Amino acid sequence: MSAAQLLLERRAEYSVIGKPVPKVDGDLKVTGAARYVDDVKLPNMLYAKVLRSPYPHARIKRIDVSGALRVPGVVAVVTAHDFKLGRLGILQDHPPLKGDKVRSVRDEVAAVAAVDEETAERALEEITVEYEELPAVFDPIEAMKDGAPLIHEELGTNVAPVNFTFHSHPPEEIERVFERARAVVEGEFRTQYMNASPLGTMGVVAHYDSAGYLTVYTNTQAPFLYRRDLARVLGMDPMRIRVVQTEIGGSFGRGMDLYPPDVIACLLSIKARAPVRLVYTRQEELMYAPPRQPVIVRMRTAADRDGRLLAREARVFLDAGPYVSWGPYDGRVMMVTTTSMYNVPYVSYDAKVIYTNNPYTGTQRGAGNPQITFAIEQQMDELAEELGMDPVEFRLLNANRPNTVTPQGIRITSCAMAEAIRRAAELIGWRGRGSLGPNRGIGFACYFHVGGGARIYRSDGCGAVIVADDFGQIALITGSTDIGTGSDTALAQIVAEVLGVPVSWVRVVNDVDVSLRPWDVGTHASRATFVAGNAALMAAREARRVLVKGAAEVLGVSEDDVELRDGYAFSRSDPSRRIEIPKLIRRIHFRERGNVVLATAFYDPPNEMQDERWYGNISATYTFGCQAVQVRVDPETMQVFVERVVSVHDIGRVLNPLTAEGQVHGGVAMGLGLSLYEELVLERGAVVNSTLMDYLLPTALEVPPDVQAVFVGEDDPEGPFGAKGLGETGTVPTAAAVANAIYDAIGVRPRRTPITPEYLWRLKREKGK
Amino acid sequence: MSAAQLLLERRAEYSVIGKPVPKVDGDLKVTGAARYVDDVKLPNMLYAKVLRSPYPHARIKRIDVSGALRVPGVVAVVTAHDFKLGRLGILQDHPPLKGDKVRSVRDEVAAVAAVDEETAERALEEITVEYEELPAVFDPIEAMKDGAPLIHEELGTNVAPVNFTFHSHPPEEIERVFERARAVVEGEFRTQYMNASPLGTMGVVAHYDSAGYLTVYTNTQAPFLYRRDLARVLGMDPMRIRVVQTEIGGSFGRGMDLYPPDVIACLLSIKARAPVRLVYTRQEELMYAPPRQPVIVRMRTAADRDGRLLAREARVFLDAGPYVSWGPYDGRVMMVTTTSMYNVPYVSYDAKVIYTNNPYTGTQRGAGNPQITFAIEQQMDELAEELGMDPVEFRLLNANRPNTVTPQGIRITSCAMAEAIRRAAELIGWRGRGSLGPNRGIGFACYFHVGGGARIYRSDGCGAVIVADDFGQIALITGSTDIGTGSDTALAQIVAEVLGVPVSWVRVVNDVDVSLRPWDVGTHASRATFVAGNAALMAAREARRVLVKGAAEVLGVSEDDVELRDGYAFSRSDPSRRIEIPKLIRRIHFRERGNVVLATAFYDPPNEMQDERWYGNISATYTFGCQAVQVRVDPETMQVFVERVVSVHDIGRVLNPLTAEGQVHGGVAMGLGLSLYEELVLERGAVVNSTLMDYLLPTALEVPPDVQAVFVGEDDPEGPFGAKGLGETGTVPTAAAVANAIYDAIGVRPRRTPITPEYLWRLKREKGK
């Protein structure tokens, strides 16, 4: 019996919630009817191409675009000198077009809009740029040293002005705990650059119309912030800017920020007075899309003789590239996991964000959590080994428990972490270290993640508007964005459950101009189903009141006696008295002094903005889980074969076992990519493996057929129908679990990703010495 | 001082209401940024052309489309035999494609979708249709006679099964009143076929996508009913149909129904699996768009010796053409004016709807009211003359008064009819009959029209949703449609006034899929500002509560003390305590447990569905007015020159004197077209003047510069800010006033429109005999 079936049996009280409902946008997607940004074709649309720096660091002496303007078919050319622009990024350190200096090989120097892509490409060759090359730095540790080339001279340092430091106690007190501990492990862990590799590449179609309205079709995952930032950078009245989110072919965090191509397409459209399309090719996506934040983590963890964690210290180095986008802010997520994943009383965390001439980074599924978990969960195994404890028992001993507060002020409410660990061990068939014999091993890793929003902005809320039509269609206009996770399906289920209608009657709307949608901060931190779901739930309950009142009148019963289910309103006491809901809607509407079903709601989760010490309960609830991975390592080639994955999750109530399983499967695949395969290889800051021939995305051959998604835990008190977030968590523990399994198999401990055969071979050789 | 200025002085208490605010969509329209149906360009869009019958009445023996299918570039061809379709129109007597029989020369027999219009045209020539011609009938009176060719054989008669009969008393009782009256006048009046001639011709782009969703871009003025009807006719689930209303380049009633081209474009798209465009050329518009309902009115009116109206009887004959669309339903409007325009105790009304082989008709601005007013208001002059009374005094004596109920159950609340008559007489400088000397004359005509909706459907309501963004933009998602009248501007003003923001911050949204908009029955009966305005008002008041509550907190004052005005929330008692509203919105939102400004409302006016006797108060309020026209008639050519028009209206509070004046000016121009110029000339049911060279639309040369729009009356108790409807009324009395002026000038009474020189010459010659 599958996990999905088990759930169904256990939770049969609902008609739609907990059922394996196929994705509501599935038909649109499989038939090709969904409109991705690539499908936006506007009359007279022009095509844009961008000229980038050939040097990782150089001063721009002169830009001459006159040659490009002479190319037949070219309509507009832009450089930094054409517009007075604001800067992009969290620290506003990123000019959308570079006029004085380039700081990486992908820096945008000029762009062309032409009648087709070929002409635009050709025109780029006619632009002359004179550079004065500058010394460059590509290693964040090097970049912190005195005398390193300065990326932003005016700062006088390459360390970005970002403070990611948290101490539970004064540093010397923590140090004393380490000194007196029974066991301390210490090590450095490194993770790589990864491309998010969604099917839909980054893209935008910008249309500045003759009335001065700028409409931008984009696959951003944070359209409200996108509009705000675009207005600021362009210096335009936000009321003149209309952002329409297209269908999103995956995003995985890539779409969190406003990037130079977004602005460039707008500038070209303003100049050309025509729609301008700028959509990345796959090669451009690999080279220029913001990759996952690579990290260097130096970590120490200490435990007492009984195996209780005493202290953990992490020193993290985050290579921002030349500009701070969302990648370095993974440092905040890593902080919370460091302080709060296990019950550890003394914690010290510091992350430095360092400018280099590498690519700037974005956030990606898990947002730093896979990276820090790679360190934490290996040290858990190391400590257990040092203490002579079973790694499962050691984790159980230190696992989070419900209704506790961690040193960083994280308030844990629902928590089935221990159950998740036990289930993972049971289902993978754990019989202790080395029990599978040589070259085969099992590794465990837990995860801890936000599951009830994440207040990284002053509002973590989401709005919902319900408009029912006379045919029974319930339109839910949501601020929320489905980036491919199935969150729209969850929202449809929530509304359908409350209103007692089939899911297919609910239409989730988020493809209209964002200023017609009620606010949402964007889809990140696994928050869509939790936050937007609660908003949808509240709005649906308001809509339900109209239906119940109307049904009571029509059926001649009291409102308390009315039930809505399966498309009918009926009397609980006499179910033969019933009316189809579409008919009920018409009965309520089509009479003198009638009414229609309209409702609104706004839900802002009860979480906290962290204070200047980074103390505070950032999420309304948290998710927990444990992944067990079984690997075989070929002793000749050192190739790692993942044979089984058991992925156990406490995400509260599972709204949809089908999409939940899908999320876990996808998350594990992505985690395996991080663990073993994917890496953007840089040479002097330039991506050299810019095709999917060279960039090793896991395929069906790399993902084992036996990935088991298991759900444990109880309803969360704050979640919609008890649900917590799930989007990212499948990815979080995988690399750590794979590394632990490799150690179990061959006795070497991989401390960097991807864990390539070559790397393992070197480790083994070093061990042999 | 203009009427607009006068109003401003009188009603200074509001910041936006009553101000001459330019149209909110003006910038979009004058810059060409507005997207009309003609601007909808979808990728791979095909172009459709329709094959129509060459015969007014014929049986179809055979249709062979194989030749068309062989034309390169043709993608799809449809005939009635390809789909099982429902029928169009109020009586569902109209097949979208004709398979067995054609009943007029515009009947659609087949249609082609091809890569361009030329190919589609060419392919039509390759379709072979074999007809068996049938005898035809083109005169409604002839069509009622025994032995006339039957348009719908199955009915056994050409009189459509529509009952438009109202008697205030038993017929014999009414007849006795006529017998005993001091004065009775009797006559027959006829009006012509008129084309609505909006700048935007009829059109649709239909897109049946690969997932089975049908999206229709249309310039309908009743998108909710359009979707319902389209689903019924196509036999499709309405949830699969998405109707998007484009910007509307005028409609004037033409867009009230679903027509064959709408369905045909959908069928072609379903067959071709590609978007299909079917937009009329100007010539097609003149030939095939539904014209204004022509009428034959036989009327008697009786008065007592004191000049009090005693009785009125109207016998109306409405030529429906072969199918009943909205045109014949003008019979209901004519009924209400007949019974309720003046205080006349005995009324009898009967309208027959008659099938012929002429074009089927639509409704048009005023919806029968100009036609019936042409009869009523001439008889008012005739009666006054017969009684030796001044026509102004006679009208004043019989004018409606506030708080009365007419024989048909029309409840008159606010009513400044008498004031309107007096002002018109005063402003035109009336000094009695014939006072302007030979060949120059003044004529008066009053009007009476619905001004508070018109319950012709079970719901006369409109919904509103307000979504405010963080920049202070207030999106009003309305069910209502601005067909060019400026109703969106009025809605924006209402919301702006309530929320204390500039009009430019309000964005009226009605260009999204209709199933995301809250219901509205459609823009007709001058109802948009009244009904949608009340809905907007209610929603704005709900939104205001959020702002006031937030402002009280932020400013530290009580809610009672908060005022919203000019973009600020401030303390009434200490206006220095204030905050900009966008900032206030952000303060309310960007905090823990924040809130956003969302609101909904639905307003269904307190009017009544008329009963089977046609008794009932169809509108929540009514408008009144009087138009005075001064003409000069050239005694040689009998050409009529309109020298001045004074158009006085009681429309309650004038929300926007600029757009109100514009509506009156446009209405008068259209009324002059009806009076003197426009006529679709038919030969055996075919329009023969199918260009604007032959069809005499009044130009700037025909409309006198001196058209004075004057507004009288008090706030209506039910209207938004006291407003009543205005859209149609400028047109209603013009023809009658022109006719009365001509009589005053040259002593002949025109009883048909258009009052051409030739017609006047004939009248004068007859009189001379």
Interface residues (C-beta under 8 A of the other chain):
Chain A: D27 L28 T31 G32 A33 A34 D39 K41 L42 P43 D209 S210 A211 G212 Y213 F224 R228 A231 D237 P238 M239 R455 R458 S459 G461 G463 V465 V467 D469 D470 F471 G472 Q473 A475 I477 S504 W505 R507 V509 V512 S515 L516 R517 P518 W519 H589 F590 R591 E592 R593 G594 N595 V596 L598 A599 T600 A601 F602 D604 P606 N607 E608 M609
Chain B: D27 L28 T31 G32 A33 A34 D39 K41 L42 P43 D209 S210 A211 G212 Y213 F224 R228 A231 D237 P238 M239 R455 R458 S459 G461 G463 V465 V467 D469 D470 F471 G472 Q473 A475 I477 S504 W505 R507 V509 V512 S515 L516 R517 P518 W519 H589 F590 R591 E592 R593 G594 N595 V596 L598 A599 T600 A601 F602 D604 P606 N607 E608 M609
